[in-house]
Amino acid sequence: MELSDLRVFRTVVEAGGITRAAERLHRVQSNVTTRIKKLEDDLGVELFAREGKRLHLTSAGTLLLTYAEQMLVLAERAREAVTEETPRGLLRLGAMESTAAVRLPRPLTALHRLYPEINVELRTGASRQLTQQVLAGELDAALIAGFVNDPRLEVLPTFAEELVVVANATHGRIAQPSDVKNRAILAFRAGCHYRQRLEDWFAKDGVPVERIVEVASYHAILGCAAAGMGVAMVPRSVLDGYAERAQLSLHDLDDTFRLARTSMIWRKDVSRVKIMALGNLLTPDFAGTENVAEKHHVA
């Protein structure tokens, strides 16, 4: 398995098919098809399910894409590691609030220790807005939830968050949406991946959401849940430091909704030196990633 084959494979996924991938790679279509077939033969699995002119990633292809992204990023890290360029200057970083509060303190502390000439400007927001800010050049990089399929972006998978439903302490067991008594949901504004996942959780069983209460912080979300104003879907990690944890009940989700992938994204056409100084300090953790409901469809 060669890195060049993995680059071709990733480009086919990003471009949405063989024809557009060939154009992007400046190759003939038959060459791209041959490289994909070679990769499948080397691995002994089918990476794409072919339905007429349409291609869909198989489960094996979806899993390989995760590892291909990591391997290609690592290869680029190795290339940059042998250069003498020192990371310095302003790093404009975006992150979801939960990520900024729980996941970033340790790596940012290490970053400042290792690279004192880097200054980090941190902004928090919802995944959709952070992605738009990266594309617009307003942020150098961002940590977001969910799957990103934009050919302009590099994606470094970092970890998977375990999500739980929270309600007030007196609420009965919640195994499915119909068990929720007060069908108000507590969430950040539209564009938050976890909010969308909570709405999808209700929708899959055809259970209507009666009201959406938009709040600005996780402490507000948890406080409203403790007061019985509704339910929320939050990363389990944000509950570790919550002082009123006893006022809440936690309810596990099934594998379809339980895990949410977090990745660092940045534009392909920007310098990676400062970005990867931080990226090298983020620990990948993909236990159970294959259970995350992130599907890739290409035509």
Secondary structure, DSSP 8 states (H G I E B T S, - for coil): --HHHHHHHHHHHHHTSHHHHHHHHT--HHHHHHHHHHHHHHHTS-SEEEETTEEEE-HHHHHHHHHHHHHHHHHHHHHHHTS-----EEEEEEE-HHIIIIISHHHHHHHHHH-TTEEEEEEE--HHHHHHHHHTTS-SEEEEES----TTEEEEEEEEEEEEEEEETT----SSGGG-SS-EEEE-STT-HHHHHHHHHHHHTT----EEEE-SSHHHHHHHHHTTS-BEEEEGGGGTT-TTGGGEEEEE--HHHHEEEEEEEEETTS--HHHHHHHTTS--B-TTGGGS----EE-
